[in-house]
Amino acid sequence: MNLRATIFFLVALHVAAALPPTNAADVELYFSPNGGAALAIAREITAAKKTIRVQAYSISEASITAALIAAHTRGVAVSLIVDPHQQNDLYSSAPKMKKAGIPTLCDRAHALQHNKTMVIDDATVITGSMNFTRSGDKNNAENTLIIRDAATAARYAADWTLHHDHSTTYTVTHGKDYRPPPTPPNLVLPPKNAHAQEP
């Protein structure tokens, strides 16, 4: 490549790098602790018009819980899939949401249902490391992404449906009579304290 062609190539590369992609997704990023993730999540829930599909390892944060119940009350189709430990977690908001009429399921097909995702109106995805808990928002080192992109939302919705289809009914089992659900065959469970409970 001669000098003129090299210069042209480098200038073109520089210009291309400076231009935003034409189909770039709109992404917001929040870091915990105290980065505003819970309020941003509650804001997105409050703006929902049709559907909210949730997968949550832990869910207990008050503003997120209140926003989901309010969305359900105003006619948004809210659905929740949780890890089985939420049946015996005294901090969990799952009993309150089930009582409010939100369809609530347990995904027992895996060692952990460790997803922390929401798909809103098939257009927005909320994901990241943060559990939907006060500790996740206020105490832990976490990240949360809000992605407004229909193609990404479609992939997350498909994954939500995959887990929904093998999940079973959520039942509150707090108290001394708690018995863990049967373990699916050939499933290796993590150590008992593999993941701390979060208020």
C-alpha positions as CSV (number, residue, x, y, z in Angstrom):
1,M,0.0,0.0,0.0
2,N,1.5,3.4,-1.0
3,L,1.7,6.4,1.3
4,R,-1.4,8.1,-0.3
5,A,-3.5,5.0,0.1
6,T,-2.3,4.5,3.6
7,I,-3.2,8.1,4.6
8,F,-6.7,7.7,2.9
9,F,-7.3,4.4,4.8
10,L,-6.3,5.9,8.2
11,V,-8.5,9.0,7.6
12,A,-11.4,6.8,6.6
13,L,-10.9,4.6,9.6
14,H,-10.8,7.6,12.0
15,V,-14.0,9.1,10.5
16,A,-15.8,5.7,10.7
17,A,-14.7,5.3,14.4
18,A,-16.1,8.8,15.2
19,L,-19.5,8.1,13.7
20,P,-22.1,6.3,15.9
21,P,-23.5,3.1,14.6
22,T,-26.8,3.7,12.8
23,N,-28.6,1.0,14.8
24,A,-26.9,1.5,18.2
25,A,-28.9,0.4,21.1
26,D,-29.8,3.0,23.8
27,V,-27.9,1.8,26.9
28,E,-27.8,3.1,30.5
29,L,-25.3,1.8,33.0
30,Y,-25.4,2.0,36.8
31,F,-22.8,0.9,39.3
32,S,-23.7,0.0,42.9
33,P,-23.5,0.8,45.7
34,N,-25.6,3.9,45.7
35,G,-25.5,4.4,41.9
36,G,-29.3,4.8,41.5
37,A,-29.9,1.4,39.9
38,A,-33.1,0.6,42.0
39,L,-34.7,3.9,41.2
40,A,-33.8,3.5,37.5
41,I,-35.4,0.0,37.4
42,A,-38.5,1.3,39.2
43,R,-38.8,4.1,36.6
44,E,-38.6,1.6,33.7
45,I,-41.3,-0.6,35.4
46,T,-43.5,2.5,35.9
47,A,-43.3,3.3,32.2
48,A,-44.3,-0.2,31.1
49,K,-47.5,-0.4,29.1
50,K,-48.0,-4.1,28.2
51,T,-45.6,-6.7,29.6
52,I,-42.9,-7.2,32.2
53,R,-41.2,-10.6,32.3
54,V,-38.9,-11.0,35.4
55,Q,-36.3,-13.6,36.3
56,A,-34.9,-13.0,39.8
57,Y,-32.5,-14.9,42.0
58,S,-33.5,-12.6,44.9
59,I,-36.1,-9.9,44.9
60,S,-36.8,-7.7,48.0
61,E,-36.1,-4.1,47.1
62,A,-39.1,-2.0,48.2
63,S,-39.3,0.4,45.2
64,I,-38.9,-2.3,42.6
65,T,-41.5,-4.5,44.4
66,A,-44.0,-1.6,44.7
67,A,-43.5,-0.7,41.0
68,L,-44.1,-4.2,39.9
69,I,-47.3,-4.5,41.9
70,A,-48.5,-1.1,40.7
71,A,-47.8,-2.1,37.1
72,H,-49.8,-5.3,37.6
73,T,-52.7,-3.4,39.2
74,R,-52.9,-1.0,36.2
75,G,-53.2,-3.9,33.8
76,V,-49.6,-4.7,32.7
77,A,-49.0,-8.4,32.4
78,V,-46.3,-9.0,35.0
79,S,-44.8,-12.5,35.4
80,L,-42.1,-13.5,37.8
81,I,-39.7,-16.5,37.9
82,V,-37.6,-16.9,41.0
83,D,-35.0,-19.3,42.4
84,P,-36.5,-21.9,44.8
85,H,-34.6,-20.4,47.8
86,Q,-37.1,-17.5,47.6
87,Q,-39.7,-19.8,49.0
88,N,-37.8,-19.8,52.3
89,D,-36.3,-16.3,52.3
90,L,-37.8,-14.1,54.9
91,Y,-36.8,-11.0,53.0
92,S,-38.3,-12.1,49.7
93,S,-41.0,-10.0,48.0
94,A,-42.2,-13.0,46.1
95,P,-45.0,-13.8,48.6
96,K,-46.3,-10.2,48.4
97,M,-46.3,-10.3,44.6
98,K,-48.0,-13.6,44.4
99,K,-50.7,-12.4,46.9
100,A,-51.2,-9.3,44.7
101,G,-52.0,-11.7,41.8
102,I,-48.8,-11.7,39.9
103,P,-48.1,-15.1,38.3
104,T,-45.0,-16.4,40.3
105,L,-43.1,-19.5,39.5
106,C,-39.9,-21.3,40.7
107,D,-37.3,-22.5,38.3
108,R,-36.0,-25.8,39.9
109,A,-34.3,-27.2,36.8
110,H,-30.9,-25.7,37.6
111,A,-28.5,-25.6,40.5
112,L,-29.4,-21.9,40.8
113,Q,-31.9,-19.7,38.9
114,H,-29.3,-16.9,38.9
115,N,-30.6,-14.6,36.2
116,K,-31.4,-11.1,37.2
117,T,-33.4,-9.8,34.2
118,M,-36.5,-8.0,33.2
119,V,-38.0,-7.7,29.7
120,I,-40.3,-4.7,29.4
121,D,-42.8,-4.3,26.5
122,D,-40.6,-6.5,24.3
123,A,-38.4,-3.4,23.8
124,T,-36.3,-2.9,27.0
125,V,-34.0,-5.3,28.9
126,I,-32.7,-4.8,32.4
127,T,-29.8,-7.0,33.3
128,G,-26.5,-7.2,35.2
129,S,-25.0,-8.6,38.3
130,M,-27.3,-6.9,40.8
131,N,-30.1,-8.9,42.5
132,F,-33.3,-6.8,42.9
133,T,-32.5,-6.3,46.6
134,R,-31.7,-3.4,48.9
135,S,-28.2,-4.9,49.5
136,G,-27.6,-5.2,45.8
137,D,-28.5,-1.5,45.4
138,K,-27.0,0.0,48.6
139,N,-24.2,-2.3,49.8
140,N,-22.7,-4.6,47.1
141,A,-20.3,-3.9,44.2
142,E,-22.7,-4.5,41.3
143,N,-23.6,-3.3,37.8
144,T,-27.0,-2.8,36.1
145,L,-27.7,-2.3,32.4
146,I,-30.8,-0.9,30.9
147,I,-30.8,-1.7,27.2
148,R,-33.5,-0.3,24.9
149,D,-33.3,-2.5,21.8
150,A,-36.1,-4.7,20.4
151,A,-33.7,-7.4,19.0
152,T,-31.9,-7.8,22.3
153,A,-35.3,-7.8,24.1
154,A,-36.5,-10.6,21.8
155,R,-33.5,-12.8,22.8
156,Y,-34.1,-12.2,26.5
157,A,-37.8,-12.9,26.1
158,A,-37.0,-16.2,24.4
159,D,-34.8,-17.2,27.3
160,W,-37.5,-16.1,29.8
161,T,-40.0,-18.4,27.9
162,L,-37.5,-21.3,28.0
163,H,-37.3,-21.1,31.8
164,H,-41.0,-20.3,32.2
165,D,-41.9,-23.5,30.4
166,H,-40.0,-25.8,32.9
167,S,-40.8,-23.8,36.0
168,T,-43.4,-24.8,38.6
169,T,-45.7,-23.0,41.0
170,Y,-44.2,-20.8,43.7
171,T,-45.2,-21.8,47.3
172,V,-44.3,-19.9,50.4
173,T,-42.5,-22.3,52.8
174,H,-41.2,-20.1,55.5
175,G,-40.9,-21.6,59.0
176,K,-39.6,-24.6,60.7
177,D,-41.5,-27.1,58.6
178,Y,-39.7,-26.0,55.4
179,R,-38.6,-28.9,53.2
180,P,-36.6,-28.2,50.1
181,P,-38.2,-29.3,46.9
182,P,-37.0,-32.6,45.3
183,T,-33.7,-32.3,43.4
184,P,-34.1,-33.1,39.7
185,P,-32.1,-36.2,38.6
186,N,-28.4,-35.7,37.8
187,L,-28.4,-32.2,39.1
188,V,-25.3,-31.2,41.1
189,L,-26.2,-28.6,43.7
190,P,-23.8,-25.9,44.9
191,P,-22.6,-25.8,48.5
192,K,-25.3,-24.7,50.9
193,N,-23.8,-21.2,51.4
194,A,-22.8,-20.6,47.8
195,H,-24.7,-17.4,47.7
196,A,-25.6,-15.2,50.7
197,Q,-29.2,-14.2,51.3
198,E,-29.8,-10.5,50.7
199,P,-32.2,-8.2,52.4
